[in-house]
Amino acid sequence: MPDTSSPATLLPLPPLVTQADHLIRLGVHELAGITEDELRTFAAEAAEATGSSDVDALLAVHPDRAPASVLAPLLHRDGKSGFVVTDMTDVDQFTPSTVELPDSPLYLVTGLDRGDHMANWTPEEALPALTDQDRTPLLLTEGIHWVLQQPEILERNYCFMTIGSRLRKANGTLDARTPAIWISNGSGRDGREHRDAPKVGWCWWGNRHTWLGIASATGRGH
């Protein structure tokens, strides 16, 4: 059951060049078919374009280059690696919905918010509210990138959904699941070995969860 603890104060993201170095250490550039120089150059030029080396933006790799299934195992918490739930073998088919991505293998996500204030909202309720606020829901891969750079944002009772990623079925309708990232209790099919590990799973589009916010951003760009 959720407790009454307060969320930790989240610090700004690391500088873009630091984020690039971290992705390189994890081997994300190789998974995405991007060279170290390309990644470092993009980060340096993006920081220069903003006039600041410590702009508070997330460096993300396009999901076509680095899908959720390859990013999730790179997550770590308390010595445990991240994983995708066993009943989400189609995780990479959850693609951007109502979200436009830059036509580039690398891009920035700005104005990140974990969406704690939207805990206990359904995704169905949250999406139009975010649109009214000129905000855009996070994609699953963007959420994973965020946790890769700031593992501390994934807290018990303060995790988040990434409702910008949806699966469109063969008949054209949207699947009722929505991806989310939280911390495993090691119960059920997760297995005891995954207790306290970062977990990529799903929730129903029309369901509420007091411990899951709705993550969003102000925009994306090169």
Residue pairs with C-beta under 8 A, 6 or more apart in sequence:
2 157
2 210
2 211
3 156
3 157
5 157
7 114
7 116
7 155
7 157
7 158
8 152
8 155
10 114
10 150
10 152
10 153
11 150
11 152
12 54
12 56
13 19
13 56
13 57
13 58
13 112
13 149
13 150
14 22
14 149
14 150
15 47
15 53
15 54
15 55
16 43
16 44
16 46
16 47
16 53
16 55
16 57
16 59
16 108
17 40
17 43
17 44
17 47
17 53
19 43
19 58
19 59
19 149
20 39
20 40
20 42
20 43
20 44
20 59
21 40
22 148
22 149
23 29
23 39
23 59
23 61
23 148
24 36
24 39
24 40
26 74
26 148
27 74
28 61
28 66
28 71
28 74
29 35
29 36
29 38
29 39
31 65
31 66
31 70
31 71
32 61
32 62
32 65
32 66
32 105
33 65
33 105
34 61
34 65
34 105
34 106
38 105
38 106
39 106
42 59
42 106
43 59
46 55
46 57
46 59
46 108
46 222
47 53
47 54
47 55
50 57
56 110
57 108
57 109
57 110
58 108
58 109
58 110
58 112
58 142
58 145
58 146
58 149
58 217
59 106
59 108
59 145
59 149
60 106
60 107
60 108
60 109
60 141
60 142
60 145
60 220
61 105
61 106
61 141
61 145
62 101
62 102
62 104
62 105
62 106
62 107
63 92
63 95
63 96
63 101
63 139
63 140
63 141
65 105
66 141
67 91
67 92
67 141
68 84
68 91
68 92
68 94
68 140
68 141
68 144
68 165
68 179
68 200
69 84
69 91
69 92
71 141
71 144
71 145
71 148
72 82
72 83
72 84
72 91
72 144
72 198
72 200
73 81
73 82
73 83
74 81
74 82
74 144
74 148
75 81
75 82
75 144
75 147
75 148
75 151
75 197
75 198
76 82
76 151
76 198
77 151
77 154
77 183
77 196
77 197
77 198
78 196
78 197
80 193
80 194
80 195
80 196
80 197
80 198
81 197
81 198
82 144
82 147
82 197
82 198
82 199
82 200
83 184
83 190
83 194
83 197
83 198
83 199
83 200
84 91
84 199
84 200
84 201
85 189
85 190
85 199
85 200
85 201
85 202
86 189
87 189
88 177
88 179
88 200
88 201
88 202
90 167
91 140
91 179
91 200
93 167
94 140
94 165
94 166
94 167
94 175
94 177
94 179
95 165
95 166
95 167
95 168
96 139
96 164
96 165
97 164
97 165
97 166
97 168
97 174
98 127
98 131
98 136
98 137
98 164
99 136
99 137
99 139
99 164
100 220
101 107
101 139
101 220
102 220
102 221
102 222
104 222
106 222
107 220
107 221
107 222
108 220
108 221
108 222
109 138
109 142
109 145
109 146
109 217
109 219
109 220
110 217
110 218
110 219
110 220
110 221
111 135
111 217
111 218
111 219
112 138
112 146
112 215
112 216
112 217
113 135
113 215
113 216
113 217
114 153
114 158
114 160
114 213
114 215
115 126
115 160
115 161
115 213
115 214
115 215
115 216
116 158
116 213
117 213
118 126
118 129
118 213
118 214
119 158
119 209
119 210
119 211
119 212
119 213
120 208
120 209
120 210
121 129
121 208
121 214
122 205
122 206
122 207
122 208
123 161
123 163
123 178
123 203
123 205
123 206
123 214
124 205
124 206
126 137
126 163
126 214
127 137
127 163
130 136
130 137
130 214
130 216
134 218
135 216
135 217
135 218
136 164
136 216
136 217
136 218
136 219
136 220
137 162
137 163
137 164
137 214
137 215
137 216
138 146
138 160
138 162
138 163
138 164
138 215
138 216
138 217
139 162
139 164
139 165
140 162
140 164
140 165
140 179
140 181
140 200
141 165
142 162
142 164
142 217
143 160
143 162
143 179
143 181
143 215
144 181
144 200
146 153
146 215
147 153
147 154
147 181
147 198
151 198
154 181
154 182
154 183
154 198
155 183
156 183
156 211
157 210
157 211
158 211
158 213
159 180
159 181
159 182
159 183
159 211
159 212
159 213
160 180
160 181
160 182
160 212
160 213
160 214
160 215
161 178
161 179
161 180
161 203
161 209
161 212
161 213
161 214
161 215
162 178
162 179
162 180
162 181
162 215
163 178
163 179
163 214
165 178
165 179
166 174
166 175
166 178
167 174
167 175
167 177
168 174
168 175
169 175
174 205
176 204
176 205
176 206
177 202
177 203
177 204
177 205
178 202
178 203
178 204
178 205
179 200
179 201
179 202
180 200
180 201
180 202
180 203
180 209
180 212
181 198
181 199
181 200
181 201
182 198
182 199
182 201
182 211
182 212
183 196
183 197
183 198
183 199
184 190
184 194
184 195
184 196
184 197
184 198
184 199
185 195
186 192
186 193
186 194
186 195
186 196
186 197
190 199
203 209
203 212
